């Protein structure tokens, strides 16, 4: 859950420049799985304390759901990682040239500005990509050749001057930077999702045995069959057995054959 929350809160500014919502979906799924883990943990703890088999059945069903959810998040992150490079190359340049600076796409404009400032880059592949931008070719650009967010020191209309001393000139442009950033986070989310899911599978068996032992405790047996005391009078229907019953202090009944 922490990985998903961190990804969305700290890095959500770049999500609007992506063509696919898979990156955000993987983070949301991890958050959901983490919240479900918290609820399931309380349920399992209460079930063991109260020794209720029905609650334990629900607990193990929820564990299965969590396993599947985390596995899905991990697989989604891994699949998106495989096609990340192609998507960025096809979509990011189109976003910069067609959507940046448009009234209907202010969120994209803010994302691109933050992207270029955070990664110290300009354009999808280079600053030359802005030459064909709808925004740069419009009157709103006021003579800018690149957006002001390309500047090393952002001031009004600093994008009018594209000298390397004024704007970022990064080999590979923003695509290379963003691809590396997303790849690292996708690998982390995939590893967390699949790793925790596999860990749960290995732990379910131990939890199952522990819960069964808890449900088979002397207190629960006493509630079901009643306490056995050494000073209790023998029951009539037990007197005909060919061997005596010897109750122990732990409420378990031991059967010993009669010696001949």
Backbone torsions as a table, in degrees:
resi	resn	phi	psi	omega
1	UNK	NA	-39.7	-178.9
2	UNK	-61.7	-40.2	179.6
3	UNK	-63.5	-43.0	179.9
4	UNK	-65.2	-44.2	179.5
5	UNK	-64.4	-44.1	179.6
6	UNK	-61.2	-41.4	-179.6
7	UNK	-63.1	-43.3	-176.9
8	UNK	-76.1	-40.9	-175.8
9	UNK	-73.1	-45.8	-174.1
10	UNK	-87.1	-28.3	-171.4
11	UNK	-119.7	12.2	-176.3
12	UNK	-70.7	-14.2	-179.0
13	UNK	-64.6	-18.4	-179.1
14	UNK	-96.8	-7.9	-171.1
15	UNK	-66.3	-31.7	-175.6
16	UNK	-72.2	-13.6	178.1
17	UNK	-90.4	-0.5	179.6
18	UNK	-93.8	142.5	180.0
19	UNK	-74.6	-32.5	-176.5
20	UNK	-105.9	151.1	177.1
21	UNK	-96.6	12.7	-176.6
22	UNK	-63.5	-38.7	-179.8
23	UNK	-60.2	-49.4	178.8
24	UNK	-66.6	-37.4	-179.5
25	UNK	-62.1	-41.1	178.9
26	UNK	-61.8	-40.4	178.8
27	UNK	-66.6	-43.3	178.8
28	UNK	-63.2	-38.9	179.7
29	UNK	-64.5	-41.2	177.9
30	UNK	-63.9	-38.1	177.0
31	UNK	-63.9	-44.4	178.6
32	UNK	-61.5	-43.8	179.7
33	UNK	-63.7	-40.0	178.9
34	UNK	-64.2	-42.0	177.2
35	UNK	-63.8	-38.5	179.1
36	UNK	-67.1	-33.4	177.1
37	UNK	-62.8	-41.9	-180.0
38	UNK	-62.5	-47.6	179.7
39	UNK	-62.4	-43.5	-178.8
40	UNK	-65.0	-37.4	178.7
41	UNK	-61.5	-44.9	177.5
42	UNK	-64.4	-39.2	179.7
43	UNK	-64.6	-45.0	179.2
44	UNK	-64.0	-40.3	178.8
45	UNK	-63.4	-45.0	179.1
46	UNK	-65.4	-35.4	-179.6
47	UNK	-66.2	-39.3	-179.9
48	UNK	-71.1	-40.9	180.0
49	UNK	-63.5	-43.4	-178.6
50	UNK	-85.8	-9.6	179.3
51	UNK	56.9	51.0	179.4
52	UNK	-108.4	117.0	-178.1
53	UNK	-68.7	-32.9	-179.4
54	UNK	-64.2	-40.4	178.1
55	UNK	-67.1	-36.0	178.3
56	UNK	-67.0	-35.7	176.5
57	UNK	-62.6	-43.9	176.1
58	UNK	-62.7	-38.1	179.9
59	UNK	-60.3	-46.7	-178.7
60	UNK	-71.2	-30.4	174.6
61	UNK	-65.4	-41.3	177.7
62	UNK	-66.1	-36.0	175.7
63	UNK	-60.8	-39.5	177.5
64	UNK	-64.6	-42.1	178.4
65	UNK	-62.4	-43.4	179.2
66	UNK	-61.8	-42.3	178.2
67	UNK	-57.9	-46.5	-179.0
68	UNK	-66.3	-41.5	-179.2
69	UNK	-63.5	-45.7	180.0
70	UNK	-66.5	-36.2	177.6
71	UNK	-64.6	-41.9	178.3
72	UNK	-62.1	-43.7	179.1
73	UNK	-61.3	-43.0	179.3
74	UNK	-65.2	-42.2	179.7
75	UNK	-66.6	-42.6	177.8
76	UNK	-59.4	-44.8	179.5
77	UNK	-62.5	-40.6	-179.7
78	UNK	-67.6	-42.6	-179.9
79	UNK	-64.5	-43.7	180.0
80	UNK	-65.8	-33.6	177.5
81	UNK	-61.2	-36.6	-177.7
82	UNK	-66.8	-32.3	-176.5
83	UNK	-111.4	16.0	-177.2
84	UNK	-64.1	-45.9	-175.4
85	UNK	-61.0	-46.5	-179.3
86	UNK	-63.5	-40.0	-178.9
87	UNK	-64.9	-43.2	-179.4
88	UNK	-64.9	-41.9	-179.1
89	UNK	-63.7	-35.7	-178.0
90	UNK	-81.6	-34.8	-169.1
91	UNK	-99.1	-39.1	-171.9
92	UNK	-64.7	-44.3	-179.6
93	UNK	-63.3	-39.5	177.6
94	UNK	-65.1	-38.1	177.8
95	UNK	-62.6	-44.2	-178.9
96	UNK	-66.0	-40.7	-174.5
97	UNK	-82.2	-30.5	-173.1
98	UNK	-103.8	-33.6	-171.1
99	UNK	-106.3	-24.1	-175.5
100	UNK	-62.4	134.8	176.0
101	UNK	77.2	3.6	-179.4
102	UNK	-86.6	143.3	-178.0
103	UNK	-57.8	-32.2	-177.8
104	UNK	-83.2	-3.3	-174.8
105	UNK	-131.9	47.0	-178.4
106	UNK	-67.4	-31.9	178.5
107	UNK	-66.1	-40.7	177.5
108	UNK	-64.9	-41.2	178.3
109	UNK	-59.0	-45.7	178.9
110	UNK	-64.0	-38.0	179.7
111	UNK	-65.9	-42.8	179.5
112	UNK	-65.3	-42.2	178.1
113	UNK	-60.8	-44.2	179.1
114	UNK	-66.7	-39.7	179.4
115	UNK	-59.0	-47.4	-176.9
116	UNK	-69.2	-33.8	179.1
117	UNK	-75.2	-42.9	-177.9
118	UNK	-67.0	-41.6	-176.4
119	UNK	-96.1	-0.6	177.9
120	UNK	53.9	54.6	-178.8
121	UNK	-135.0	171.7	-178.8
122	UNK	-147.9	117.2	-178.8
123	UNK	84.0	163.4	-178.8
124	UNK	-68.3	-46.7	176.3
125	UNK	-111.0	-34.6	177.1
126	UNK	-162.9	173.9	179.9
127	UNK	-66.1	-18.9	179.4
128	UNK	-66.9	-19.1	179.5
129	UNK	-62.2	-25.1	-177.8
130	UNK	-75.3	-10.9	-179.7
131	UNK	-61.6	-29.5	-177.2
132	UNK	-102.1	10.9	-178.2
133	UNK	-72.4	138.3	176.5
134	UNK	-59.6	-38.0	-179.8
135	UNK	-67.1	-46.8	-177.6
136	UNK	-64.4	-32.9	-179.4
137	UNK	-81.8	-6.8	-177.8
138	UNK	-92.7	169.3	179.0
139	UNK	-71.1	-23.8	-180.0
140	UNK	-63.1	-22.0	-178.4
141	UNK	-70.5	-22.2	178.3
142	UNK	53.5	44.1	176.6
143	UNK	84.4	2.5	178.1
144	UNK	-68.2	143.1	175.2
145	UNK	-101.3	-19.0	171.8
146	UNK	-144.9	160.1	175.7
147	UNK	-63.2	156.5	179.4
148	UNK	-62.8	-23.7	-180.0
149	UNK	-68.8	-10.5	175.1
150	UNK	-79.2	-14.3	-174.2
151	UNK	-76.8	146.2	176.6
152	UNK	-68.7	-35.7	172.5
153	UNK	-123.1	110.9	-172.3
154	UNK	-80.1	117.8	171.0
155	UNK	-137.0	165.5	-176.9
156	UNK	-60.4	128.5	178.6
157	UNK	60.4	27.0	175.6
158	UNK	-69.5	-18.1	179.7
159	UNK	-73.6	0.3	177.2
160	UNK	-73.1	-20.5	-178.1
161	UNK	-115.9	120.8	-173.6
162	UNK	-108.6	24.8	176.8
163	UNK	-66.8	143.6	-179.9
164	UNK	-55.1	-23.6	177.5
165	UNK	-74.8	-14.8	-176.0
166	UNK	-106.3	-37.6	-177.8
167	UNK	-119.4	164.1	179.8
168	UNK	-76.4	129.8	175.4
169	UNK	-120.8	90.8	-175.9
170	UNK	-109.4	129.4	178.3
171	UNK	-65.2	127.4	-178.0
172	UNK	92.7	-13.1	177.0
173	UNK	65.7	-161.5	-177.2
174	UNK	-73.2	-22.9	-179.5
175	UNK	-60.2	-47.0	-179.0
176	UNK	-61.5	-43.7	-179.1
177	UNK	-66.2	-47.2	-177.6
178	UNK	-67.7	-38.1	179.2
179	UNK	-62.2	-43.4	179.3
180	UNK	-65.6	-40.3	178.9
181	UNK	-62.0	-50.1	-178.8
182	UNK	-66.5	-38.2	-179.7
183	UNK	-61.5	-43.1	179.1
184	UNK	-61.8	-42.7	-178.8
185	UNK	-71.8	-36.1	178.1
186	UNK	-66.9	-40.3	176.8
187	UNK	-63.0	-39.6	178.6
188	UNK	-64.8	-46.6	-179.8
189	UNK	-65.4	-39.6	178.3
190	UNK	-64.8	-43.0	179.7
191	UNK	-65.3	-41.4	179.2
192	UNK	-65.4	-46.6	-178.3
193	UNK	-62.5	-52.8	-177.7
194	UNK	-71.0	-39.2	-178.9
195	UNK	-63.7	-46.8	179.3
196	UNK	-66.2	-36.8	178.1
197	UNK	-62.3	-44.5	178.6
198	UNK	-66.4	-36.8	178.1
199	UNK	-63.5	-37.9	178.5
200	UNK	-64.9	-38.5	179.6
201	UNK	-61.6	-41.3	-178.7
202	UNK	-71.2	-25.4	-177.2
203	UNK	-91.7	-19.7	-176.2
204	UNK	-61.7	-39.9	-179.8
205	UNK	-61.2	-44.3	178.5
206	UNK	-65.2	-39.7	178.4
207	UNK	-65.3	-39.5	-179.4
208	UNK	-61.7	-45.8	179.8
209	UNK	-64.9	-39.4	179.2
210	UNK	-65.0	-39.3	-179.6
211	UNK	-70.0	-37.0	178.2
212	UNK	-64.2	-41.0	177.8
213	UNK	-64.5	-37.6	178.7
214	UNK	-66.1	-40.3	-179.8
215	UNK	-73.3	-19.9	177.6
216	UNK	-96.3	20.6	-178.1
217	UNK	-70.3	160.5	-179.6
218	UNK	-57.5	-34.2	-178.0
219	UNK	-64.3	-41.8	-179.2
220	UNK	-70.2	-37.9	178.1
221	UNK	-64.6	-35.9	178.7
222	UNK	-64.6	-39.0	179.6
223	UNK	-66.3	-31.8	-176.1
224	UNK	-80.8	-48.5	-172.0
225	UNK	-110.4	-5.7	-178.9
226	UNK	86.7	153.2	-177.7
227	UNK	-71.8	149.8	175.5
228	UNK	-110.9	129.7	-178.3
229	UNK	-121.5	146.1	-178.6
230	UNK	-68.2	-25.6	-177.3
231	UNK	-93.8	2.2	-179.7
232	UNK	-70.7	143.7	178.8
233	UNK	-67.6	148.7	-179.5
234	UNK	-65.6	141.8	177.9
235	UNK	-77.7	142.3	-176.2
236	UNK	-59.7	-39.2	-174.0
237	UNK	-78.1	-5.3	176.6
238	UNK	-96.6	-10.5	-175.7
239	UNK	-71.6	-19.0	-178.2
240	UNK	-90.1	0.4	-179.7
241	UNK	-69.3	146.4	-178.3
242	UNK	-76.0	3.0	179.8
243	UNK	-146.4	150.6	-178.4
244	UNK	-80.5	155.7	174.1
245	UNK	-101.8	130.3	178.8
246	UNK	-120.0	98.8	179.2
247	UNK	-69.8	143.3	176.9
248	UNK	-107.3	169.8	-175.9
249	UNK	-70.0	-21.6	-179.5
250	UNK	-88.1	16.1	174.1
251	UNK	70.4	11.8	175.5
252	UNK	-95.0	149.9	-177.4
253	UNK	-104.4	124.9	178.4
254	UNK	-108.5	140.6	-179.4
255	UNK	-109.4	121.9	178.4
256	UNK	-120.5	128.4	178.4
257	UNK	-67.8	145.9	179.8
258	UNK	-71.0	132.6	178.7
259	UNK	-75.1	144.0	179.8
260	UNK	-110.2	NA	NA
